[in-house]
Amino acid sequence: MGEVALKPISVNPFKLSQPMGATLAFLGVKGCMPLMHGAQGCASFTKVFFTRHFNEPIAIQTTAVNDITAVFDGGEYGVGTAVDNITKKITPSLIGLYSTGLTEAKGDDLRGSASKIESPIVWVNTPDFEGGFESGWSLTVRAMIEQLVEEKSEIEPRKALIVPNVSMSALEVERLKEFLFDMGFLRVFALPDISTSLDGYLGEKQGQMSSGGIEMEHLVSLANCEVVITIGMSVTGCGEAMRAKNSLIKHLHFDSLGGLVNTDNFVEELLKMGYVPNERIKRWRARLQDAMLDTHFVIGKHSFLVAVEADNARSIADTLSEAGAKIVSIVLPQKVQNGLEAYKNVTTGDLEDVSKMLTNIDVIVTNEHGKSIAQSNHKSLLLRGFPIFEALGHSLKTDILYEGSLQLLFETANLIEEHHTKEGH
């Protein structure tokens, strides 16, 4: 890991909080109601943020802690009242209870509060003052595994569980499920599964609860999977939690599924288990090889700065570097164990730091808040990460496996060519 920016204040940050990661994870369970234990403004900001990013109504409730209850209530009354208000109107399959910096600082006992709730509930501590978007997601997924998944002592052959990282889009989760079907698996689940809840599909009663995702009956019985596949350093512990439910489960971990080499490694591990890729997978691999050759003459001439979440940064950097891109700098929103040792200049910082690192950079890869930086410095901008408010369809983009890596390379090469045309090169 590289250096950490030594500044007394973060300027123009792209870091997101643990409660936001927890919210997104709970939205991957069908019929779940995320319940944020904190001030009303915390939940309102998160709801507006994700509503704008996904262009979908987002289901979220809050215990609405105020200056009075913050002092006199240990959390039990506020949580109980919020749950009562929710269950009077709807019947969620699961209530996801998670904390904020305010309620963690005052020492509220989430476990004790949850134990007095009759509805199905999962609790997780996600204070704002530590961790970030990735850890909020992974802590929540691990809590769902530890508190909901029933222990098993047998295995169902050809049943697989995917644990995606927080940066994987709805389409990426769906494509990975399809990939495993094409390899010969018969039942494939994802936890969380945003591929059917945040995929741009307008369903009935949208916004009251999460409209898609893994169903509770499938969630509780995941421990008989033949294999659990974790993608990204941030979710490694979730695979270990599944193994604790059934020691017969095989755990396959991959830091990234971006690019030819990483996808080949993924397929190789499945080949060892006796699964064989069909013709469609083979054809996409050949297409990616051709795309790498086609885009190399554009991408290989340019240098990149990547500023997104760590798991996403690894995936993007691996794919672009295979086509010859020079990854000059990677800026992460917080210091994490990131699997980016192959890249030299990895730092922790914000978008102000990014703006000071553009001397030898041609393309910036970051979220929409980097648009003004790219424009003022005459750099190409590849939009990735959170948030993306103005560009549409980002939940239906894929950067992983053979097909997604191909799409990323073509998008990047075309972006560079278009930018050069505009700039008059």
C-alpha positions as CSV (number, residue, x, y, z in Angstrom):
1,M,0.0,0.0,0.0
2,G,1.3,3.5,-0.9
3,E,1.2,6.6,1.1
4,V,-1.7,8.1,2.9
5,A,-2.6,11.8,2.2
6,L,-1.5,13.7,5.3
7,K,-4.1,16.5,5.4
8,P,-6.1,17.9,8.3
9,I,-9.2,17.8,6.2
10,S,-10.6,16.0,3.2
11,V,-11.4,18.3,0.2
12,N,-13.8,17.1,-2.4
13,P,-13.9,13.5,-1.1
14,F,-15.1,10.5,-3.0
15,K,-15.2,8.3,0.1
16,L,-18.6,6.9,1.0
17,S,-19.7,5.7,4.5
18,Q,-20.2,2.3,6.0
19,P,-24.0,2.8,6.5
20,M,-24.3,3.5,2.7
21,G,-22.5,0.2,2.0
22,A,-24.9,-1.6,4.4
23,T,-27.9,0.0,2.7
24,L,-26.9,-1.3,-0.7
25,A,-26.3,-4.8,0.7
26,F,-29.7,-5.0,2.3
27,L,-31.3,-3.9,-1.0
28,G,-30.0,-7.2,-2.5
29,V,-32.4,-9.2,-0.4
30,K,-36.0,-9.5,-1.7
31,G,-38.6,-7.8,0.5
32,C,-35.9,-6.4,2.9
33,M,-36.4,-3.0,4.6
34,P,-33.1,-1.3,5.5
35,L,-33.5,0.4,8.9
36,M,-30.8,3.0,9.6
37,H,-30.4,3.7,13.3
38,G,-29.5,7.3,13.3
39,A,-30.6,10.8,12.6
40,Q,-33.2,11.4,9.9
41,G,-30.8,13.4,7.7
42,C,-28.4,10.4,7.4
43,A,-31.1,8.2,5.9
44,S,-32.5,11.0,3.7
45,F,-29.1,11.7,2.2
46,T,-28.5,8.0,1.5
47,K,-31.9,7.6,0.0
48,V,-31.5,10.6,-2.3
49,F,-27.9,9.6,-3.2
50,F,-28.9,6.1,-4.4
51,T,-32.2,7.2,-6.0
52,R,-30.2,9.6,-8.2
53,H,-27.4,7.1,-8.9
54,F,-29.7,4.2,-9.8
55,N,-32.7,6.2,-11.1
56,E,-34.8,4.0,-9.0
57,P,-37.0,4.5,-5.9
58,I,-34.9,3.3,-2.9
59,A,-36.5,1.6,0.1
60,I,-35.0,2.8,3.4
61,Q,-36.4,3.7,6.9
62,T,-34.8,5.4,9.9
63,T,-35.2,5.5,13.6
64,A,-34.9,9.3,13.3
65,V,-32.8,9.9,16.4
66,N,-33.0,13.5,17.6
67,D,-31.4,15.6,20.2
68,I,-33.7,14.3,22.9
69,T,-33.7,10.6,22.1
70,A,-29.9,10.8,21.6
71,V,-29.6,11.6,25.3
72,F,-32.3,9.6,27.0
73,D,-32.9,6.5,24.7
74,G,-30.5,3.7,24.6
75,G,-31.8,2.7,21.2
76,E,-34.3,0.1,22.3
77,Y,-37.4,2.3,22.2
78,G,-36.4,4.1,19.0
79,V,-35.8,0.8,17.2
80,G,-38.9,-0.8,18.5
81,T,-41.1,2.1,17.5
82,A,-39.6,2.3,14.0
83,V,-40.2,-1.5,13.5
84,D,-43.8,-1.1,14.7
85,N,-44.4,1.7,12.3
86,I,-42.9,-0.3,9.4
87,T,-44.9,-3.5,10.1
88,K,-48.2,-1.6,10.4
89,K,-48.0,-0.8,6.7
90,I,-45.9,-3.6,5.1
91,T,-44.6,-7.0,6.0
92,P,-40.9,-7.2,5.1
93,S,-39.2,-10.5,4.7
94,L,-36.3,-9.1,6.6
95,I,-35.4,-5.9,8.5
96,G,-31.8,-4.8,8.2
97,L,-30.8,-2.8,11.3
98,Y,-27.6,-0.9,11.1
99,S,-25.9,1.9,13.0
100,T,-24.4,5.3,12.2
101,G,-21.7,7.3,13.8
102,L,-24.2,9.1,16.1
103,T,-25.7,5.9,17.7
104,E,-22.3,4.1,17.8
105,A,-20.8,7.1,19.6
106,K,-23.5,7.1,22.3
107,G,-23.1,3.3,22.7
108,D,-26.5,1.9,21.6
109,D,-26.8,-1.9,21.9
110,L,-28.1,-3.0,18.5
111,R,-27.9,-6.7,19.4
112,G,-30.0,-6.2,22.5
113,S,-32.5,-4.1,20.6
114,A,-32.7,-6.6,17.8
115,S,-33.3,-9.5,20.2
116,K,-36.6,-7.9,21.3
117,I,-38.0,-7.6,17.8
118,E,-40.3,-10.4,16.7
119,S,-39.9,-9.8,12.9
120,P,-37.0,-11.4,11.0
121,I,-34.1,-9.0,11.6
122,V,-30.3,-8.8,11.1
123,W,-28.2,-6.3,12.9
124,V,-24.8,-4.9,12.1
125,N,-22.5,-2.2,13.5
126,T,-21.5,0.2,10.7
127,P,-20.2,3.5,12.3
128,D,-19.4,6.4,9.9
129,F,-16.2,7.2,11.7
130,E,-14.4,4.1,10.5
131,G,-14.2,2.0,7.4
132,G,-16.0,2.9,4.3
133,F,-18.3,1.8,1.5
134,E,-16.6,-1.5,0.9
135,S,-16.4,-2.5,4.6
136,G,-20.0,-1.5,5.2
137,W,-21.1,-3.8,2.5
138,S,-18.9,-6.7,3.6
139,L,-19.8,-6.4,7.3
140,T,-23.5,-6.5,6.4
141,V,-23.1,-9.6,4.1
142,R,-21.1,-11.4,6.8
143,A,-23.8,-10.5,9.4
144,M,-26.5,-12.0,7.1
145,I,-24.5,-15.2,6.8
146,E,-23.7,-15.5,10.5
147,Q,-27.2,-14.6,11.7
148,L,-29.5,-16.1,9.0
149,V,-27.8,-19.0,7.1
150,E,-28.5,-22.3,8.7
151,E,-25.7,-24.8,9.3
152,K,-25.5,-27.8,7.0
153,S,-23.5,-31.0,6.9
154,E,-24.1,-32.0,3.3
155,I,-23.5,-30.5,-0.1
156,E,-25.8,-30.1,-3.1
157,P,-23.7,-30.7,-6.2
158,R,-23.7,-28.0,-8.9
159,K,-25.0,-25.3,-6.5
160,A,-22.9,-22.1,-6.2
161,L,-23.0,-18.9,-4.2
162,I,-21.4,-15.7,-5.5
163,V,-20.4,-13.0,-3.0
164,P,-19.8,-9.8,-5.1
165,N,-18.1,-6.7,-3.9
166,V,-19.9,-3.4,-3.5
167,S,-18.7,-2.0,-6.8
168,M,-20.1,-4.8,-9.0
169,S,-23.1,-3.5,-11.1
170,A,-26.4,-5.3,-11.4
171,L,-25.5,-6.5,-14.8
172,E,-22.1,-7.8,-13.6
173,V,-23.8,-9.9,-11.0
174,E,-26.2,-11.2,-13.6
175,R,-23.5,-12.0,-16.1
176,L,-21.5,-13.9,-13.5
177,K,-24.5,-16.0,-12.7
178,E,-25.0,-16.7,-16.4
179,F,-21.3,-17.5,-16.7
180,L,-21.6,-20.2,-14.0
181,F,-24.7,-21.7,-15.7
182,D,-22.7,-21.8,-18.9
183,M,-19.9,-23.7,-17.0
184,G,-22.4,-26.4,-15.9
185,F,-23.8,-25.2,-12.6
186,L,-27.5,-25.9,-12.1
187,R,-28.4,-23.5,-9.2
188,V,-26.5,-20.2,-8.8
189,F,-27.2,-17.6,-6.1
190,A,-25.7,-14.2,-5.2
191,L,-25.6,-12.6,-1.8
192,P,-26.5,-9.8,-2.0
193,D,-28.2,-10.0,-5.4
194,I,-28.8,-6.6,-6.8
195,S,-29.1,-8.0,-10.3
196,T,-32.9,-8.2,-9.8
197,S,-33.4,-5.3,-7.5
198,L,-31.4,-2.4,-8.9
199,D,-31.4,-3.4,-12.6
200,G,-33.7,-0.7,-14.0
201,Y,-36.8,-2.9,-13.9
202,L,-40.0,-1.1,-12.9
203,G,-42.0,-3.5,-10.8
204,E,-45.1,-3.3,-8.6
205,K,-45.0,-1.4,-5.4
206,Q,-41.5,-0.3,-6.1
207,G,-39.9,1.6,-3.3
208,Q,-41.9,0.2,-0.4
209,M,-39.3,-2.6,0.1
210,S,-36.5,-4.0,-2.0
211,S,-38.3,-5.3,-5.1
212,G,-35.8,-8.0,-6.0
213,G,-32.8,-9.8,-4.7
214,I,-32.2,-13.2,-3.2
215,E,-35.3,-14.7,-1.5
216,M,-35.1,-15.4,2.3
217,E,-35.9,-19.1,1.8
218,H,-32.9,-19.4,-0.5
219,L,-30.7,-17.3,1.8
220,V,-31.2,-19.4,4.9
221,S,-30.3,-22.6,3.0
222,L,-27.1,-21.4,1.3
223,A,-24.8,-23.6,3.4
224,N,-25.2,-26.7,1.2
225,C,-23.6,-24.9,-1.8
226,E,-20.8,-26.9,-3.4
227,V,-18.7,-23.7,-3.8
228,V,-18.8,-20.1,-2.6
229,I,-17.0,-17.6,-4.9
230,T,-15.9,-14.3,-3.4
231,I,-14.8,-11.5,-5.8
232,G,-12.7,-8.7,-4.2
233,M,-10.5,-8.4,-1.2
234,S,-13.2,-6.7,0.8
235,V,-15.5,-9.8,0.9
236,T,-12.9,-12.5,1.6
237,G,-14.2,-12.9,5.1
238,C,-17.7,-13.6,3.8
239,G,-16.4,-16.8,2.2
240,E,-14.8,-17.8,5.5
241,A,-18.1,-17.2,7.3
242,M,-19.8,-19.5,4.8
243,R,-17.2,-22.2,5.4
244,A,-18.0,-21.9,9.2
245,K,-21.6,-22.9,8.3
246,N,-20.4,-26.0,6.5
247,S,-16.7,-27.1,6.3
248,L,-17.5,-29.1,3.1
249,I,-18.0,-25.9,1.1
250,K,-15.2,-25.1,-1.3
251,H,-14.2,-21.4,-1.1
252,L,-12.8,-19.8,-4.3
253,H,-11.5,-16.3,-3.9
254,F,-10.5,-13.9,-6.7
255,D,-9.3,-10.4,-6.1
256,S,-10.6,-9.4,-9.6
257,L,-12.4,-10.9,-12.6
258,G,-11.3,-8.1,-14.9
259,G,-9.2,-8.9,-17.9
260,L,-8.1,-12.0,-19.7
261,V,-5.6,-13.4,-17.1
262,N,-8.0,-13.0,-14.1
263,T,-10.9,-14.6,-16.0
264,D,-8.6,-17.4,-17.3
265,N,-7.6,-18.0,-13.6
266,F,-11.3,-18.2,-12.7
267,V,-12.1,-20.7,-15.4
268,E,-9.0,-22.7,-14.5
269,E,-10.3,-23.2,-10.9
270,L,-13.7,-24.3,-12.2
271,L,-12.0,-26.7,-14.6
272,K,-10.3,-28.3,-11.7
273,M,-13.7,-28.9,-10.2
274,G,-14.8,-30.7,-13.3
275,Y,-16.8,-27.9,-15.0
276,V,-16.2,-27.2,-18.6
277,P,-16.8,-23.9,-20.5
278,N,-19.3,-24.0,-23.4
279,E,-18.8,-22.6,-26.8
280,R,-20.2,-19.2,-25.9
281,I,-17.6,-18.7,-23.2
282,K,-14.8,-19.8,-25.6
283,R,-16.1,-17.4,-28.3
284,W,-16.1,-14.4,-25.9
285,R,-12.6,-15.2,-24.9
286,A,-11.5,-15.1,-28.5
287,R,-13.3,-11.8,-29.0
288,L,-11.5,-10.3,-26.0
289,Q,-8.2,-11.4,-27.4
290,D,-9.0,-9.6,-30.7
291,A,-10.3,-6.5,-28.8
292,M,-7.0,-6.3,-26.8
293,L,-5.1,-6.2,-30.1
294,D,-7.5,-3.7,-31.7
295,T,-7.5,-1.3,-28.7
296,H,-3.8,-1.6,-27.8
297,F,-2.8,0.9,-30.5
298,V,-5.0,3.5,-28.7
299,I,-4.9,2.6,-25.1
300,G,-1.2,1.6,-25.1
301,K,-0.2,5.2,-25.9
302,H,-1.9,6.7,-22.8
303,S,-1.4,7.0,-19.1
304,F,-4.2,6.6,-16.5
305,L,-5.1,7.7,-13.0
306,V,-7.8,5.5,-11.3
307,A,-9.7,6.9,-8.3
308,V,-12.5,4.5,-7.2
309,E,-13.1,1.9,-4.5
310,A,-10.2,-0.6,-4.1
311,D,-11.8,-3.7,-5.5
312,N,-13.1,-1.7,-8.5
313,A,-9.7,-0.1,-9.0
314,R,-8.0,-3.5,-9.1
315,S,-10.4,-4.8,-11.7
316,I,-10.2,-1.7,-14.0
317,A,-6.4,-1.4,-13.7
318,D,-5.9,-5.1,-14.5
319,T,-8.0,-4.9,-17.7
320,L,-6.5,-1.7,-19.0
321,S,-2.9,-2.7,-18.3
322,E,-3.4,-5.9,-20.3
323,A,-4.1,-3.7,-23.3
324,G,-0.9,-1.7,-22.7
325,A,-2.2,1.2,-20.6
326,K,0.2,2.8,-18.2
327,I,-1.5,3.0,-14.7
328,V,0.5,5.9,-13.3
329,S,-1.5,6.4,-10.1
330,I,-4.3,4.7,-8.1
331,V,-6.1,6.8,-5.5
332,L,-8.3,5.0,-3.0
333,P,-10.9,6.7,-0.7
334,Q,-9.5,4.9,2.4
335,K,-6.6,2.7,3.4
336,V,-7.5,-0.9,3.0
337,Q,-6.0,-4.3,2.2
338,N,-6.4,-4.0,-1.5
339,G,-4.4,-6.5,-3.5
340,L,-2.9,-3.7,-5.5
341,E,0.8,-4.6,-4.8
342,A,1.5,-4.9,-8.5
343,Y,0.9,-1.2,-9.0
344,K,3.5,1.2,-7.7
345,N,1.8,4.6,-6.9
346,V,-1.2,3.6,-4.8
347,T,-2.2,6.3,-2.4
348,T,-5.2,7.3,-0.1
349,G,-6.7,10.6,-0.8
350,D,-9.5,12.7,-2.3
351,L,-10.3,14.5,-5.5
352,E,-8.2,17.5,-4.6
353,D,-5.2,15.1,-4.5
354,V,-6.3,13.8,-7.8
355,S,-6.3,17.3,-9.3
356,K,-2.6,17.7,-8.2
357,M,-1.5,14.4,-9.9
358,L,-2.4,15.0,-13.5
359,T,0.9,16.2,-15.0
360,N,1.6,13.0,-16.9
361,I,-2.0,11.7,-17.0
362,D,-4.2,11.4,-20.1
363,V,-7.3,9.6,-18.7
364,I,-8.9,9.9,-15.3
365,V,-11.1,7.0,-14.1
366,T,-13.4,8.2,-11.3
367,N,-17.0,9.2,-10.5
368,E,-19.0,12.2,-11.7
369,H,-17.4,14.6,-9.2
370,G,-14.3,14.3,-11.2
371,K,-15.9,15.8,-14.3
372,S,-14.9,19.4,-13.6
373,I,-11.3,18.3,-12.8
374,A,-11.1,16.5,-16.1
375,Q,-12.6,19.4,-18.1
376,S,-10.4,22.1,-16.5
377,N,-7.3,20.0,-17.1
378,H,-8.3,18.8,-20.6
379,K,-8.2,15.1,-19.7
380,S,-10.4,12.3,-20.8
381,L,-12.8,11.0,-18.1
382,L,-14.0,7.4,-17.9
383,L,-17.0,7.4,-15.5
384,R,-16.9,4.7,-12.9
385,G,-17.7,4.3,-9.2
386,F,-20.3,6.2,-7.1
387,P,-22.0,8.5,-7.8
388,I,-22.9,8.8,-11.5
389,F,-25.9,11.1,-11.7
390,E,-26.1,12.3,-15.2
391,A,-25.0,9.4,-17.4
392,L,-27.7,6.7,-17.8
393,G,-27.5,3.0,-17.8
394,H,-24.4,2.5,-15.6
395,S,-26.1,-0.3,-13.7
396,L,-26.3,-2.2,-17.0
397,K,-22.6,-1.9,-17.8
398,T,-20.2,-4.7,-17.2
399,D,-16.4,-4.6,-16.9
400,I,-15.7,-8.2,-15.8
401,L,-15.2,-11.6,-17.4
402,Y,-14.3,-11.9,-21.1
403,E,-17.4,-10.0,-22.4
404,G,-17.2,-7.1,-19.9
405,S,-13.5,-6.7,-20.2
406,L,-14.0,-6.3,-24.0
407,Q,-16.7,-3.7,-23.5
408,L,-14.4,-1.7,-21.1
409,L,-11.5,-1.7,-23.6
410,F,-13.7,-0.5,-26.5
411,E,-15.4,2.1,-24.4
412,T,-12.0,3.4,-23.2
413,A,-10.5,3.5,-26.7
414,N,-13.5,5.3,-28.2
415,L,-13.5,7.8,-25.3
416,I,-9.8,8.6,-25.9
417,E,-10.4,9.1,-29.7
418,E,-13.5,11.3,-29.1
419,H,-11.6,13.4,-26.6
420,H,-8.7,13.9,-29.1
421,T,-11.2,15.0,-31.8
422,K,-12.8,17.5,-29.5
423,E,-9.4,18.9,-28.3
424,G,-8.2,19.2,-31.9
425,H,-5.3,16.7,-31.7
